[in-house]
Amino acid sequence: MLRWLSCNVCCLLAASLACAESAPAPTGIPAHGRTYTIAGLPQSDYTMDAVYEHGALTPLSCAGTAAYIIAPKGAVDSERRWVWISNLFLALNDKDCGPVMQRYYVEGALAKGFHVAGIDVGASCGSPKGAAVYKAFYQMLVKEYQLHPKARMIGQSNGGLITYGYAFRYPDHVERVLGIFPATDLTSWPGLDRLCGPFSPQGLAYGLGRAEMEARLKEFNPIDNTAPLVKAGVKAYHLHGTADDVVPMEPNSGEFARRYKASGGDITVEIVEGGSHGAPLKSFFESPAALAFLLE
């Protein structure tokens, strides 16, 4: 979903968390990192002013869009491991979603000495152009910040498409994926009509008509591209609710897990009985098992 859709339930959690102080926007980037628009669709705004108990944020610019790295305040993990969050606003203060929706996972990672990072590609739905921006960001972090060559990734809601769209193209760049009610099938969400319309950010869309997208769907669809991840030994863990009517569990996490396991892959789905798209809040945003998987 666009931010306003994926956050409609989650804002209740974020609004209950405190934030303070402000940090300057990165040089040359607007305060909200806007370097593109989503034609005709509402956007929520994030700011680079979140405060963390265990880390400090540095705003970045990469491939023409806003990004950040959050460094741990304490001892840094000896392997310089890191967590990559999609969408990036989940670790920031957001106008619609409130302060740091994924604070539990962010603070847990920072406390263990992991870095946390994110870059804005909007609702690009795992497009090749969006993946190219992700690759440029990955290369910058590994080269300039000497982070581990294999990221631990979190993909929430539409961030599932973004995360897996990058991971199956560059499986050697990824070690683990934590999916939080993740979209993994383009036909389920956002659907091909929207995907082929003015839905994704200008310059990062697939740019294909409906007929060509249908003909090439298996080339792009994460659910059809589990083999590279399994071959690379990427482990996955999903949290999904049985009552999710935005990104339904069965055609997304359910079918993705079946295909992953059938190929010999390591995946766990933590099923939230009766859970909708983000509720109950603690089940999705404060799961000890999910955090353990992410950081072990």
Backbone bond lengths (Angstrom), bond angles and torsions (degrees), N, CA, C in turn:
res aa  C-N    CA-C-N  psi(-1)  N-CA   C-N-CA  omega(-1)  CA-C   N-CA-C  phi
1 M - - - 1.421 - - 1.511 107.38 -
2 L 1.278 118.01 157.41 1.439 119.19 167.12 1.510 106.63 -62.17
3 R 1.329 116.41 167.69 1.446 119.13 -174.52 1.514 112.60 -52.89
4 W 1.330 116.57 -44.19 1.473 119.18 -176.71 1.509 111.94 -63.76
5 L 1.332 117.93 -27.45 1.457 120.52 -179.13 1.515 111.06 -83.86
6 S 1.336 116.77 -43.11 1.460 119.20 -178.29 1.520 112.09 -71.90
7 C 1.331 117.57 -17.09 1.458 120.75 -176.21 1.515 113.05 -101.30
8 N 1.317 119.30 -1.65 1.460 120.09 -169.16 1.518 112.87 -57.32
9 V 1.326 117.46 -33.85 1.453 120.33 177.16 1.522 110.30 -92.57
10 C 1.334 116.27 -35.19 1.451 120.92 -169.24 1.510 113.46 -73.21
11 C 1.309 119.05 -19.16 1.463 121.32 -177.43 1.519 111.80 -59.25
12 L 1.320 117.14 -27.99 1.462 120.27 -179.44 1.512 110.49 -61.25
13 L 1.342 116.69 -39.89 1.456 119.68 178.05 1.517 110.43 -69.95
14 A 1.317 115.95 -48.00 1.456 119.75 -175.32 1.523 111.45 -61.49
15 A 1.336 116.46 -38.61 1.461 120.44 -177.24 1.518 112.04 -65.59
16 S 1.314 117.26 -19.38 1.456 120.39 -178.26 1.523 112.94 -86.87
17 L 1.344 116.77 -5.59 1.448 120.47 -177.14 1.521 110.08 -98.90
18 A 1.290 116.65 142.74 1.463 120.56 -175.48 1.512 111.30 -87.69
19 C 1.356 116.34 149.73 1.450 121.59 171.83 1.513 107.72 -139.53
20 A 1.322 116.01 159.82 1.461 120.09 -179.39 1.504 109.96 -153.77
21 E 1.342 115.10 170.19 1.448 124.33 175.65 1.520 112.02 54.79
22 S 1.294 117.06 164.37 1.450 121.33 179.08 1.507 109.41 -135.96
23 A 1.345 116.29 153.41 1.455 122.08 178.29 1.515 107.75 -122.33
24 P 1.331 118.24 148.45 1.459 120.41 -178.67 1.517 112.17 -65.86
25 A 1.329 115.86 148.65 1.464 120.07 175.60 1.514 108.80 -69.32
26 P 1.353 118.34 152.34 1.451 120.59 179.64 1.520 111.00 -63.42
27 T 1.320 115.68 147.13 1.457 120.81 -178.71 1.522 110.64 -57.40
28 G 1.333 115.89 130.90 1.455 120.21 175.26 1.509 115.03 84.75
29 I 1.340 117.78 -2.19 1.458 121.06 -179.93 1.520 108.48 -118.17
30 P 1.332 118.58 131.88 1.465 120.08 177.15 1.523 111.11 -56.00
31 A 1.311 116.86 160.26 1.460 121.20 -175.40 1.522 112.57 -54.32
32 H 1.325 116.58 -31.44 1.449 119.95 -179.16 1.527 112.25 -106.56
33 G 1.311 117.19 13.33 1.451 120.59 173.21 1.513 114.11 66.73
34 R 1.340 118.00 25.95 1.458 119.95 -174.56 1.519 111.36 -83.80
35 T 1.313 115.99 108.06 1.458 120.46 175.56 1.527 110.86 -119.36
36 Y 1.319 116.81 3.69 1.454 121.96 175.74 1.521 107.82 -156.72
37 T 1.322 116.26 169.18 1.457 120.32 178.38 1.513 109.97 -128.13
38 I 1.315 114.92 162.18 1.463 121.41 173.41 1.524 106.03 -107.29
39 A 1.301 115.30 106.72 1.462 121.13 -168.77 1.525 111.92 -55.62
40 G 1.338 115.86 121.14 1.453 121.39 171.69 1.502 115.73 73.00
41 L 1.335 118.13 4.03 1.452 120.44 -177.18 1.519 110.01 -119.71
42 P 1.349 117.10 144.76 1.461 119.39 -177.59 1.519 112.28 -69.69
43 Q 1.318 115.99 148.95 1.448 121.56 176.11 1.520 108.81 -126.77
44 S 1.311 117.06 147.65 1.450 120.37 170.76 1.523 107.69 -98.72
45 D 1.306 116.23 160.18 1.452 121.06 -175.36 1.527 110.19 -111.19
46 Y 1.319 115.62 140.78 1.449 120.79 174.45 1.515 108.80 -115.86
47 T 1.322 115.90 161.86 1.459 121.25 176.52 1.522 109.16 -131.22
48 M 1.320 115.31 153.04 1.462 121.13 -178.68 1.523 110.78 -93.25
49 D 1.341 116.56 47.03 1.455 119.51 -174.90 1.524 112.92 -123.69
50 A 1.308 118.28 17.65 1.456 120.92 -179.85 1.527 110.00 -69.09
51 V 1.329 115.35 146.95 1.459 122.12 178.74 1.523 108.63 -115.29
52 Y 1.316 116.63 134.98 1.458 122.56 -176.37 1.524 109.47 -122.26
53 E 1.315 116.39 141.96 1.465 120.82 178.56 1.524 110.86 -64.24
54 H 1.325 116.04 -38.74 1.463 119.96 -171.37 1.525 114.38 -111.20
55 G 1.332 118.91 9.48 1.453 119.22 -177.49 1.513 112.88 -157.13
56 A 1.329 115.70 170.97 1.468 122.26 178.40 1.518 108.88 -135.18
57 L 1.331 116.40 135.15 1.462 123.05 -174.33 1.526 111.76 -93.66
58 T 1.320 114.76 137.73 1.460 122.33 171.34 1.520 108.16 -118.46
59 P 1.342 119.29 117.01 1.464 120.83 176.50 1.529 109.97 -67.81
60 L 1.332 115.69 145.13 1.457 121.97 -179.72 1.519 110.13 -132.59
61 S 1.301 115.41 166.72 1.459 122.68 171.49 1.516 107.86 -128.43
62 C 1.328 117.11 134.81 1.460 120.82 179.51 1.519 109.14 -153.31
63 A 1.298 117.37 134.14 1.465 123.23 175.54 1.526 112.45 52.74
64 G 1.330 116.57 34.53 1.451 120.91 175.14 1.506 116.09 81.22
65 T 1.323 118.11 13.36 1.453 119.61 179.91 1.518 110.17 -141.58
66 A 1.332 116.85 172.24 1.462 122.43 -175.54 1.520 111.35 -83.13
67 A 1.314 114.99 147.38 1.455 121.81 179.31 1.521 108.16 -152.04
68 Y 1.335 116.84 178.33 1.460 120.75 176.21 1.513 109.44 -158.64
69 I 1.322 114.58 162.31 1.457 122.21 167.71 1.515 106.70 -132.69
70 I 1.321 117.14 135.77 1.461 122.83 177.29 1.525 106.74 -111.75
71 A 1.320 116.60 116.15 1.455 121.53 -178.47 1.519 110.44 -95.92
72 P 1.319 117.77 141.42 1.471 119.59 177.92 1.517 111.23 -66.86
73 K 1.332 116.29 144.17 1.463 121.07 178.95 1.527 111.22 -78.93
74 G 1.317 116.33 -28.46 1.455 120.28 -178.98 1.519 111.55 -92.75
75 A 1.325 115.31 -154.04 1.458 121.17 -179.63 1.526 110.33 -61.38
76 V 1.320 116.08 134.72 1.461 121.68 -179.98 1.523 109.74 -84.66
77 D 1.310 116.15 138.03 1.460 121.77 176.84 1.525 110.20 -49.16
78 S 1.321 116.85 134.44 1.467 121.10 -174.07 1.523 112.72 -62.36
79 E 1.328 117.03 -25.74 1.464 121.09 178.46 1.526 112.39 -96.05
80 R 1.323 116.28 0.56 1.468 123.42 -178.79 1.535 110.99 54.20
81 R 1.335 114.36 45.02 1.465 119.93 177.29 1.524 110.18 -72.05
82 W 1.334 115.68 159.88 1.467 119.24 -173.64 1.510 111.19 -151.97
83 V 1.351 114.53 159.88 1.463 122.93 179.39 1.521 107.80 -115.97
84 W 1.328 115.62 130.46 1.471 122.75 -177.06 1.519 107.75 -113.07
85 I 1.340 116.58 117.68 1.463 121.73 -171.99 1.521 111.58 -103.53
86 S 1.331 115.49 131.85 1.474 122.27 174.83 1.537 108.51 -125.77
87 N 1.284 118.25 123.23 1.446 130.32 -2.61 1.523 111.30 -79.86
88 L 1.335 115.14 158.34 1.463 119.22 -172.97 1.517 113.13 -63.05
89 F 1.332 119.17 -30.01 1.469 121.17 -174.51 1.521 112.33 -64.69
90 L 1.332 118.28 -14.23 1.455 121.32 -178.73 1.523 112.53 -67.33
91 A 1.340 117.25 -18.75 1.463 121.04 176.21 1.524 111.84 -106.39
92 L 1.348 116.57 11.42 1.457 122.07 -176.75 1.527 110.18 -120.47
93 N 1.335 115.78 -178.70 1.457 121.41 170.17 1.524 107.41 -90.90
94 D 1.331 116.78 125.26 1.456 121.98 -174.33 1.528 109.88 -123.71
95 K 1.314 116.28 138.67 1.469 121.01 -176.45 1.518 112.04 -56.21
96 D 1.327 116.96 -42.68 1.463 120.52 -177.00 1.521 112.54 -87.05
97 C 1.322 117.20 -36.80 1.462 120.55 -171.91 1.514 114.39 -97.37
98 G 1.339 117.07 -9.97 1.442 119.48 179.83 1.518 112.92 85.46
99 P 1.334 117.34 -166.84 1.457 120.76 -175.02 1.525 113.57 -82.53
100 V 1.301 116.27 125.83 1.469 126.70 168.44 1.527 112.83 41.41
101 M 1.314 115.54 75.69 1.457 121.12 -179.49 1.529 112.38 -57.53
102 Q 1.332 117.55 -37.53 1.462 120.88 -178.26 1.526 112.29 -99.48
103 R 1.328 116.15 36.76 1.472 119.95 -176.28 1.530 112.24 -56.36
104 Y 1.313 118.37 -39.47 1.468 121.24 -177.61 1.527 110.78 -58.48
105 Y 1.335 116.52 -46.08 1.459 120.27 -178.80 1.525 111.23 -74.83
106 V 1.333 116.96 -38.26 1.463 120.83 179.59 1.523 110.49 -64.52
107 E 1.320 117.18 -50.78 1.458 120.25 -178.71 1.532 110.99 -65.79
108 G 1.327 116.75 -36.30 1.459 119.66 177.33 1.514 111.92 -62.00
109 A 1.324 116.46 -41.93 1.458 120.84 178.78 1.526 111.13 -66.68
110 L 1.333 116.66 -46.14 1.460 120.62 -178.89 1.525 111.38 -63.35
111 A 1.328 116.69 -39.74 1.460 120.75 -179.65 1.525 111.59 -62.78
112 K 1.316 116.34 -28.18 1.467 120.59 179.15 1.523 111.92 -89.77
113 G 1.321 117.59 2.29 1.447 120.87 177.08 1.507 115.14 92.82
114 F 1.349 117.06 6.13 1.454 120.95 176.75 1.527 109.86 -79.21
115 H 1.332 116.61 147.32 1.457 121.17 165.89 1.536 108.50 -82.37
116 V 1.332 116.40 160.01 1.462 123.00 175.43 1.524 107.23 -129.41
117 A 1.327 117.48 139.15 1.463 120.34 -176.14 1.518 110.96 -144.72
118 G 1.340 115.23 160.26 1.459 121.01 176.54 1.512 110.63 -163.19
119 I 1.323 116.16 156.09 1.456 122.47 177.57 1.524 108.48 -142.55
120 D 1.331 116.06 145.82 1.457 121.76 -174.20 1.529 111.88 -88.12
121 V 1.338 115.76 113.76 1.473 121.09 170.75 1.521 110.37 -121.79
122 G 1.342 116.91 13.06 1.457 119.67 179.15 1.518 112.13 57.77
123 A 1.335 115.93 -158.67 1.461 121.46 178.37 1.522 109.43 -86.46
124 S 1.341 115.09 62.37 1.469 120.40 -176.71 1.521 112.58 -81.09
125 C 1.327 117.90 -7.46 1.472 123.82 168.29 1.524 113.55 59.42
126 G 1.323 117.43 33.28 1.452 119.54 176.57 1.514 114.40 75.56
127 S 1.331 117.57 24.00 1.468 120.83 -178.26 1.519 110.62 -68.20
128 P 1.342 117.68 156.52 1.463 120.10 176.05 1.522 112.82 -56.62
129 K 1.339 117.42 -37.92 1.463 120.28 -179.72 1.524 111.09 -68.67
130 G 1.322 116.39 -38.09 1.457 119.41 175.10 1.516 111.51 -65.07
131 A 1.334 116.56 -39.62 1.465 121.07 178.27 1.523 111.03 -65.03
132 A 1.333 117.25 -32.65 1.463 120.58 178.03 1.526 111.00 -66.01
133 V 1.357 116.99 -37.62 1.457 120.76 175.58 1.528 109.71 -65.14
134 Y 1.321 116.45 -42.47 1.460 120.66 178.04 1.524 110.78 -60.99
135 K 1.323 117.27 -40.80 1.463 120.28 179.97 1.523 110.64 -62.73
136 A 1.326 117.32 -43.05 1.459 120.54 178.92 1.530 110.78 -61.32
137 F 1.337 116.38 -39.87 1.458 120.97 178.77 1.526 110.88 -66.84
138 Y 1.317 116.33 -44.23 1.466 121.32 177.28 1.529 110.33 -56.62
139 Q 1.321 116.53 -47.98 1.459 120.53 -178.31 1.524 111.12 -62.19
140 M 1.327 117.30 -38.17 1.458 120.78 178.43 1.524 110.83 -64.64
141 L 1.322 117.31 -45.32 1.460 120.39 -177.43 1.524 112.39 -67.30
142 V 1.317 116.13 -39.49 1.468 119.63 -179.38 1.525 111.37 -71.60
143 K 1.327 117.20 -39.35 1.462 121.30 -177.86 1.522 112.53 -79.86
144 E 1.339 117.03 -51.79 1.455 120.34 -172.53 1.524 113.53 -84.54
145 Y 1.330 116.73 -28.71 1.462 119.97 -178.12 1.519 112.57 -111.57
146 Q 1.313 116.74 2.79 1.476 123.39 176.29 1.528 112.76 52.85
147 L 1.338 115.99 38.00 1.459 118.91 177.19 1.524 110.12 -77.48
148 H 1.305 115.30 161.43 1.468 122.81 -177.91 1.530 110.34 -56.43
149 P 1.327 118.70 141.81 1.466 120.46 -178.31 1.518 115.32 -70.30
150 K 1.314 117.27 -6.46 1.461 120.41 176.85 1.529 109.27 -123.30
151 A 1.320 116.28 117.42 1.456 122.04 -177.47 1.523 111.49 -83.94
152 R 1.327 115.78 153.02 1.461 123.28 165.96 1.535 104.98 -99.10
153 M 1.323 118.81 118.02 1.458 121.42 -171.65 1.523 111.92 -109.73
154 I 1.339 115.98 143.08 1.461 122.78 171.23 1.522 107.55 -116.24
155 G 1.334 116.41 125.68 1.457 120.95 175.62 1.513 110.04 -122.67
156 Q 1.329 116.71 112.26 1.464 121.10 -178.84 1.521 110.68 -107.31
157 S 1.330 117.12 130.80 1.457 123.03 175.73 1.528 109.65 55.59
158 N 1.344 118.87 -120.81 1.464 118.73 179.58 1.521 111.56 -65.33
159 G 1.335 117.00 -18.46 1.453 120.84 174.61 1.512 113.44 -63.96
160 G 1.342 117.04 -17.40 1.462 119.33 174.54 1.517 111.42 -63.93
161 L 1.333 116.57 -43.14 1.461 120.17 177.40 1.515 111.06 -63.74
162 I 1.334 116.56 -41.61 1.464 120.77 -179.37 1.529 110.22 -64.97
163 T 1.327 116.02 -47.29 1.463 120.94 -178.56 1.520 111.57 -62.39
164 Y 1.328 116.49 -53.18 1.461 119.03 -177.55 1.525 111.60 -71.07
165 G 1.360 117.54 -29.62 1.453 120.00 176.35 1.515 112.07 -62.64
166 Y 1.326 116.31 -31.94 1.458 120.41 173.94 1.530 110.85 -80.73
167 A 1.317 115.88 -45.00 1.465 120.42 -172.61 1.523 112.80 -62.65
168 F 1.336 118.74 -41.30 1.460 117.48 -177.61 1.530 111.65 -73.69
169 R 1.333 117.58 -22.32 1.468 120.65 176.07 1.528 111.59 -80.22
170 Y 1.335 116.19 -31.60 1.460 121.67 -177.41 1.530 109.70 -132.11
171 P 1.324 118.02 62.08 1.471 120.43 -174.03 1.517 113.94 -63.04
172 D 1.340 117.42 -24.10 1.456 119.78 178.88 1.525 112.48 -74.60
173 H 1.337 116.74 -6.67 1.460 121.38 178.42 1.534 111.71 -94.01
174 V 1.315 117.35 -0.88 1.470 121.22 -170.00 1.523 110.17 -129.51
175 E 1.324 115.95 138.71 1.461 121.24 177.28 1.524 112.51 -108.13
176 R 1.339 116.37 -42.31 1.459 121.62 -178.02 1.522 109.69 -144.89
177 V 1.333 115.01 152.78 1.462 120.80 174.99 1.522 108.90 -130.77
178 L 1.335 115.59 124.14 1.463 122.02 171.12 1.520 107.59 -103.46
179 G 1.316 117.08 115.09 1.455 121.80 178.40 1.516 110.69 -101.73
180 I 1.327 116.95 127.80 1.468 122.10 177.87 1.521 107.32 -112.81
181 F 1.321 116.40 109.01 1.464 124.62 -166.98 1.535 110.63 32.32
182 P 1.347 116.51 59.43 1.463 120.27 -171.93 1.522 113.12 -81.63
183 A 1.321 116.17 140.81 1.466 121.10 167.34 1.526 107.60 -76.77
184 T 1.321 116.88 129.90 1.469 121.05 178.23 1.521 111.95 -129.54
185 D 1.325 117.54 -6.65 1.465 122.15 -178.78 1.520 109.19 -126.54
186 L 1.316 115.97 113.76 1.467 121.62 -176.55 1.522 112.73 -60.42
187 T 1.331 117.75 -27.35 1.467 119.55 -179.53 1.522 111.39 -76.17
188 S 1.347 116.69 -24.27 1.459 120.83 178.20 1.518 110.52 -82.18
189 W 1.313 116.32 -48.50 1.460 123.01 174.39 1.513 109.27 -146.78
190 P 1.319 120.98 129.05 1.470 127.15 6.65 1.531 113.95 -85.69
191 G 1.344 118.28 -2.40 1.455 121.82 -172.23 1.525 108.94 91.85
192 L 1.319 115.95 147.73 1.462 118.99 -172.25 1.521 113.47 -69.71
193 D 1.328 118.15 -30.75 1.463 119.09 179.09 1.524 110.66 -62.21
194 R 1.321 117.03 -47.32 1.459 119.55 178.75 1.530 111.32 -69.18
195 L 1.316 115.56 -39.75 1.465 119.81 -178.37 1.525 111.50 -60.11
196 C 1.324 116.51 -35.04 1.462 121.20 -177.99 1.524 112.63 -92.75
197 G 1.327 116.99 3.72 1.463 121.54 177.05 1.511 110.49 -103.54
198 P 1.331 117.62 -162.73 1.475 122.29 -179.05 1.522 111.62 -81.18
199 F 1.331 116.70 61.19 1.455 121.77 -170.99 1.528 112.74 -102.44
200 S 1.316 116.30 -49.37 1.463 121.14 -176.02 1.523 111.42 -85.74
201 P 1.339 117.49 165.10 1.462 120.46 179.32 1.525 112.04 -56.66
202 Q 1.307 115.53 141.14 1.451 120.20 177.52 1.526 109.04 -59.06
203 G 1.324 115.86 131.05 1.456 121.42 -178.70 1.506 114.00 91.83
204 L 1.348 118.11 -14.41 1.456 120.80 -179.63 1.524 112.50 -121.30
205 A 1.313 117.28 6.55 1.469 121.38 179.46 1.527 110.49 -77.95
206 Y 1.318 115.66 167.59 1.469 120.16 175.63 1.522 110.89 -66.17
207 G 1.332 116.64 -35.75 1.454 120.16 177.88 1.511 114.16 70.63
208 L 1.322 117.23 28.36 1.464 121.87 -178.96 1.519 110.24 -118.05
209 G 1.339 116.56 148.68 1.452 121.41 171.88 1.510 110.67 -75.24
210 R 1.331 115.70 166.95 1.470 120.54 -175.95 1.533 112.05 -57.40
211 A 1.337 118.32 -44.40 1.465 121.27 -176.77 1.529 111.27 -63.73
212 E 1.334 116.95 -43.77 1.467 119.30 -179.31 1.525 110.75 -69.62
213 M 1.320 116.81 -36.97 1.460 119.31 178.04 1.522 111.08 -63.37
214 E 1.321 117.03 -42.88 1.466 120.21 177.70 1.525 110.48 -60.74
215 A 1.326 116.97 -41.52 1.463 120.78 -177.64 1.530 111.46 -68.25
216 R 1.320 117.10 -29.26 1.469 121.27 -175.49 1.523 112.92 -109.59
217 L 1.321 117.94 11.12 1.456 121.62 -171.19 1.528 112.50 -54.35
218 K 1.324 117.96 -43.99 1.467 120.36 -176.76 1.521 112.43 -65.92
219 E 1.302 116.83 -19.91 1.466 121.09 176.04 1.523 111.31 -70.11
220 F 1.351 116.42 -29.61 1.458 121.63 -172.33 1.525 114.60 -109.58
221 N 1.315 117.60 -25.83 1.460 121.30 -168.51 1.533 111.23 -75.69
222 P 1.335 118.83 121.19 1.463 119.86 -179.71 1.525 113.74 -53.74
223 I 1.313 117.06 -38.29 1.467 119.51 -176.60 1.526 112.43 -65.31
224 D 1.339 116.52 -19.97 1.463 121.33 178.20 1.521 112.38 -96.96
225 N 1.324 116.94 5.47 1.458 120.20 -175.16 1.527 111.99 -132.04
226 T 1.324 115.42 45.83 1.461 119.97 178.03 1.524 112.31 -79.84
227 A 1.328 118.16 -25.75 1.464 121.73 -173.41 1.525 113.67 -56.76
228 P 1.342 120.16 -45.60 1.466 118.76 179.46 1.528 113.23 -60.62
229 L 1.332 116.37 -35.16 1.457 120.70 -179.90 1.525 110.79 -69.55
230 V 1.324 115.33 -45.01 1.464 120.12 179.37 1.526 110.12 -62.13
231 K 1.310 117.04 -43.90 1.467 121.25 -179.85 1.518 111.62 -60.73
232 A 1.339 116.10 -36.28 1.467 120.87 -179.39 1.526 112.61 -82.28
233 G 1.333 117.71 -3.61 1.456 121.20 178.78 1.506 114.61 76.73
234 V 1.337 117.54 24.65 1.466 121.43 179.20 1.535 109.34 -72.24
235 K 1.316 117.10 126.85 1.454 122.22 177.96 1.526 109.60 -93.46
236 A 1.335 116.56 146.63 1.462 120.85 -177.44 1.523 110.49 -133.59
237 Y 1.330 114.83 149.90 1.467 122.69 177.47 1.519 106.64 -144.87
238 H 1.346 116.29 123.46 1.460 120.27 -179.45 1.513 110.77 -116.79
239 L 1.331 115.65 144.82 1.464 124.30 168.58 1.517 106.82 -112.05
240 H 1.331 117.48 123.96 1.466 118.96 -178.41 1.528 109.91 -150.03
241 G 1.316 115.27 142.53 1.460 121.19 -178.98 1.510 112.43 -97.50
242 T 1.321 116.39 145.00 1.467 121.04 -177.71 1.514 112.85 -72.54
243 A 1.340 117.97 -17.53 1.465 120.86 -179.08 1.529 112.07 -107.08
244 D 1.317 116.96 20.47 1.471 120.93 179.13 1.522 109.09 -72.03
245 D 1.338 117.02 113.39 1.457 120.30 179.82 1.528 112.22 -105.11
246 V 1.331 116.60 7.01 1.461 121.21 174.66 1.527 109.55 -97.07
247 V 1.321 115.97 -56.19 1.466 122.57 171.67 1.527 105.84 -118.90
248 P 1.326 118.31 87.94 1.467 120.70 -174.49 1.527 112.05 -57.33
249 M 1.323 116.18 141.71 1.452 121.28 -174.76 1.526 113.17 -63.51
250 E 1.327 117.64 -48.95 1.462 119.76 -171.09 1.528 114.30 -62.19
251 P 1.334 120.51 -49.88 1.463 118.57 -179.76 1.529 113.34 -74.13
252 N 1.306 117.81 -7.29 1.455 120.62 -179.14 1.533 109.73 -111.65
253 S 1.328 119.15 -91.38 1.465 119.61 -178.02 1.522 112.76 -61.88
254 G 1.343 117.07 -38.28 1.463 119.67 -178.41 1.511 112.96 -61.37
255 E 1.324 117.18 -55.22 1.463 121.14 -178.66 1.528 111.64 -69.66
256 F 1.330 116.66 -36.79 1.464 120.05 177.82 1.527 110.11 -59.52
257 A 1.331 117.23 -45.20 1.463 121.26 -179.56 1.521 111.54 -64.97
258 R 1.328 117.14 -39.42 1.467 119.24 178.97 1.523 110.76 -61.43
259 R 1.315 116.52 -43.87 1.466 120.20 -179.79 1.527 110.80 -69.17
260 Y 1.307 116.35 -37.65 1.460 120.62 -179.84 1.531 110.57 -63.31
261 K 1.316 115.43 -47.31 1.464 120.33 -179.96 1.517 111.62 -67.18
262 A 1.331 117.08 -37.36 1.465 120.66 179.93 1.521 111.62 -62.50
263 S 1.338 115.99 -26.89 1.465 120.50 178.49 1.525 112.17 -91.15
264 G 1.329 116.27 4.41 1.460 120.64 179.31 1.507 114.02 89.74
265 G 1.346 118.02 14.59 1.450 121.67 -177.07 1.521 113.28 -82.74
266 D 1.318 115.92 160.76 1.460 124.34 -179.16 1.520 108.53 -100.97
267 I 1.329 116.95 106.60 1.459 121.75 179.98 1.521 109.86 -145.16
268 T 1.324 115.89 141.46 1.461 123.30 175.02 1.518 108.35 -124.43
269 V 1.326 116.76 136.85 1.464 121.01 173.93 1.520 108.11 -114.98
270 E 1.313 116.44 115.17 1.458 122.30 174.71 1.525 107.08 -86.63
271 I 1.316 116.25 106.27 1.460 121.73 -175.41 1.523 110.29 -86.78
272 V 1.309 115.56 127.33 1.464 121.70 176.90 1.520 107.31 -100.96
273 E 1.315 116.30 100.73 1.461 121.00 -177.42 1.528 110.37 -63.05
274 G 1.329 115.54 124.90 1.447 121.11 -179.65 1.518 113.87 77.01
275 G 1.323 116.98 1.45 1.456 120.44 -178.89 1.516 111.74 -73.37
276 S 1.331 115.58 138.87 1.461 120.74 177.17 1.525 108.50 -98.51
277 H 1.325 117.37 -158.61 1.460 120.82 -176.54 1.526 110.10 -80.56
278 G 1.340 115.56 76.49 1.460 120.50 178.45 1.504 114.92 113.14
279 A 1.311 119.51 -5.18 1.464 120.95 -179.96 1.538 109.26 -127.18
280 P 1.337 118.80 141.89 1.468 127.36 2.24 1.527 112.38 -70.57
281 L 1.312 115.47 144.09 1.453 121.42 -169.39 1.520 114.01 -58.78
282 K 1.319 117.85 -48.92 1.455 120.48 -176.19 1.527 112.19 -62.24
283 S 1.321 117.07 -31.83 1.461 119.52 -178.58 1.520 112.17 -61.19
284 F 1.326 116.80 -33.13 1.457 120.98 -176.99 1.521 113.35 -99.33
285 F 1.321 117.93 -36.39 1.454 120.97 -171.08 1.520 114.12 -106.54
286 E 1.334 117.32 -1.37 1.462 120.19 177.04 1.525 109.84 -143.31
287 S 1.318 116.68 51.36 1.461 121.45 -179.68 1.532 110.14 -91.06
288 P 1.338 118.22 111.55 1.466 120.37 177.79 1.525 112.43 -58.58
289 A 1.337 116.67 -36.84 1.466 119.43 -179.89 1.524 111.20 -66.74
290 A 1.331 116.68 -39.72 1.463 120.23 178.79 1.529 110.73 -65.82
291 L 1.342 116.87 -41.85 1.455 120.20 178.74 1.520 111.08 -64.60
292 A 1.328 116.41 -41.34 1.468 120.17 178.43 1.522 110.65 -61.13
293 F 1.341 116.49 -42.98 1.462 120.35 177.84 1.528 110.53 -61.12
294 L 1.317 116.71 -43.34 1.462 121.46 -175.97 1.530 111.88 -63.41
295 L 1.318 117.05 -35.34 1.456 120.72 -169.28 1.532 115.36 -110.12
296 E 1.312 117.98 -8.30 1.472 118.70 -175.37 1.525 111.76 -68.07
